[in-house]
Amino acid sequence: MWLEILLASVLGFLIYWFVSRDKEETLPLEDGWWGPGAKPTVREDESIRPFKVETSEEEIRDLHQRIDRFRSTPSLEDSRFHYGFNSKYLKKILSYWRNEFDWRKQVEILNKYPHFKTKIEGLDIHFVHVKPPQLPSGCTPKPLLMVHGWPGSFYEFYKIIPLLTDPKSHGLSDEHVFEVICPSIPGYSFSEASSKKGLNTVATARIFYKLMLRLGFQEFYIQGGDWGSLICTNMAQLVPSHVKGLHLNMAFIIRSAHILGLLLGRRIGGLLGYTERDMELLFPFKEKVFYSIMRESGYMHIQATKPDTVGCALNDSPVGLAAYILEKFSTWTSAEFRDLEDGGLERKFSLDDLLTNIMLYWTTGTITSSQRYYKENLGHGLMTQKHETMKVFVPTGFAAFPCELLHVPERMVRTKYPKLFSYSYMARGGHFAALEEPELLAQDIRKFVTLVEHQ
């Protein structure tokens, strides 16, 4: 009898283990056409064409005229950045933009790295492709795809690129030298916007995968934050055999058990595997999570429902566009910057860098198409999409920057990414990590790649 009970118990355990074990699913690769009209019957042109950022006197004159016509609304007394962008400080920004900012010079800086375009699924996809200027003997560069988010651009990576492609010249080990590819998401900057509904992160991941194949890379590393983190995650779910490693500085993880744990607070945090540092970054929950999300997510509701409406205003006013985007670079870099008259913007970024990012939206007229990305990904419910419930089975590294919009503990990250090779509590930094803390992010990428290469 006891033998039968033992055998039944073992059999029951094996059945439970078989049913409940992690299933290494992949997303179907499929195909798409996002250009205007019906998909042509002829084969798509797969040539890769050099591209150069350009400007004109007319473009600059129009910008200046629009800035000159700006109608200011006085800020409330002692409002700082609690009501949004402070109009007193905005006047300083506009004075610099109008009288000192040199767009022609910034265009030259943008062109210091090689730009290209190529047609994929009916869209002209723009990307920056930077090869190492020098390689140690016997070294092969590691291809690394880096993907931006909103309201950023490929320009976010300009400070980290040399640390990855030419580490020795910047006092770093040349054990890992990278060949960096930074594409623009369709509808952002110089990548053509979709003519059809439905272009989401999965479709973007497929497009960027095709881009890497077109460049001759069969296996590569990928890195992203914001939308870039979801695009890269989707790529790992689509073609895991091609992704050598996935590095993220943000994660979209929605699990009811973790949400319940956050609501119950510190008392059961330890039971969930949260560290003391996790506790510091997550609690008290009401102030550090709930109020923060409510305060910072208004834009998301607009863009996930009716992006074209607000897009009309922002695409017509460079000043409105600047205020709308730069406010994110303030409070998403540090929540404490809301208490400052200048939003702390110049504590972490230069006005030239901030305004260059604005100009990439203004001169290309892509603010509306970039906002539609929220509608395509969130407008129908993120949890209804298959990829959200799927795990990722490629080597993963995670950099947890302390001022990110929402801290994600290692235990929570591991539920989505079981092959988590590294998890780092970063010393400082917020949402725009590559632009704000390029050295820290580069070091963490290199640490992760070392673990993957030596596994």
Steps between C-alpha positions, in 0.01 A plus 500: 500500500776746595682413182186580298462832683867581436472413132178702468671797671800481269275468197291795618815709550629411154166592342497830691862573400430420136190720486637792701859517369610790291403461138744653257241647265581731213286761332405426137724702270230574237541793259355845442451790262477851648548714192215679321251295299523132422827310517666503155546172320861583414773423753586780740820693437742374765782742426660693787540868415724756672303781662602842625317733740448838336347835579428827319476870567124480440462228766690707757317823411161332538602366842611844618180665378287248688705547819460878467120464480473289817230611744616439858277407794634625837584225747330492838705627791731236648366235258845394378445184286198369691256629236714393207765703323567828680446790258767719666766243426345433159581861404867431571486187284337694217753782519783249468322310222428818306828684546779256588411147397685415176295241312747489212776405744279232657425361154876459452515315833213276395687418180822403678370142499394328176125504429312268265150416380350180364150384407347235728133398484418809295671753728823693466688404816771734623795385707844604619771236450831552679791262452807496727773739383762246609500135608748306713677223316276195462194682632163491324252777588179394666187635324277691741155635410394789727137616493364828637154589629269801538562793520855414410679420176809331359692807623471371858779253417754748363693520828508126565594394144873590529524318835380184327670527161831649615539403868880519516502868401268566795701317764301175479607143432487394135388148593161585348481728198158559349360589160196713590177532301244757620178500293215748527166343586257536204330839533791648699757743359610382155321162493186509290170480687255220436207571269295229670371425848663236716875560483596402855814385681478146360486631142787738577705214646446300181603800286818553704579128483477522121727804515766304690478214250532746215817635660639148507458418870363157587564534873513821702448676832205737555444778753210731579311717744144636486337372176842367406486254789171356375615492136818315601301264723268422209798434276631248753154338496487495119850378415677382819759302305625824342518702824824428682406721793233749606588800720227726639475807720121483526253211512127470436391227742136466600437213740205497740706338778756779491237772486332344804836488675558870437156583634556299819818693564825449686366230728510229234769651277759269651281200428491605136877511486536879504831634631544797733587711196179390330308606812662844494406552136142365523368606840307677631295373207250784497765769450765316297277296271130591499525880513801494267314299235192719528709816473712388204258297285255765378681529167468123455121504526480771234744331263349155547152626412504807271860580406413694185309768690784618722738428210336777296596759760852370563583466131401863444687659792869442567462667841213273599697200373805599703301550821317169453818297443744681729266462796555123464878549501457680831270282709599168339863571588414566864161542669664751735561737209131598522601713798745711296422818306702373201389137530863398549540461124850647479625295793514190281476618139625785284247724325667411170430129554144559615416733212663268245259227608211748467617598153495136390126502570436852370689494170365157404142574612483165680354584840151375402623174344725438803203545734291255296739231621319515836165444332633201308653338807273606786174600336375144483637386836858389555396187690294376206817459294664158500853628552407650838435157653802333336836456667831582336761225479810680382783619728383826654663785689313772687619840621269641771549876505373644831299788348323292235124556490432167670754279671486131407661262755726219383249237612234661281733530200594134532135389465499641146866439417602164659850517348588818689881506497544835672291747698665824608387769741642803322661772711298784347292586196146500370294423192731637228797291613708499182493881475522573873746233618674355191804379697291307754282341233800407285670335798191294576460389138864394494462313831199314366670409172800366695268263691334383178826447314655306789201281578 
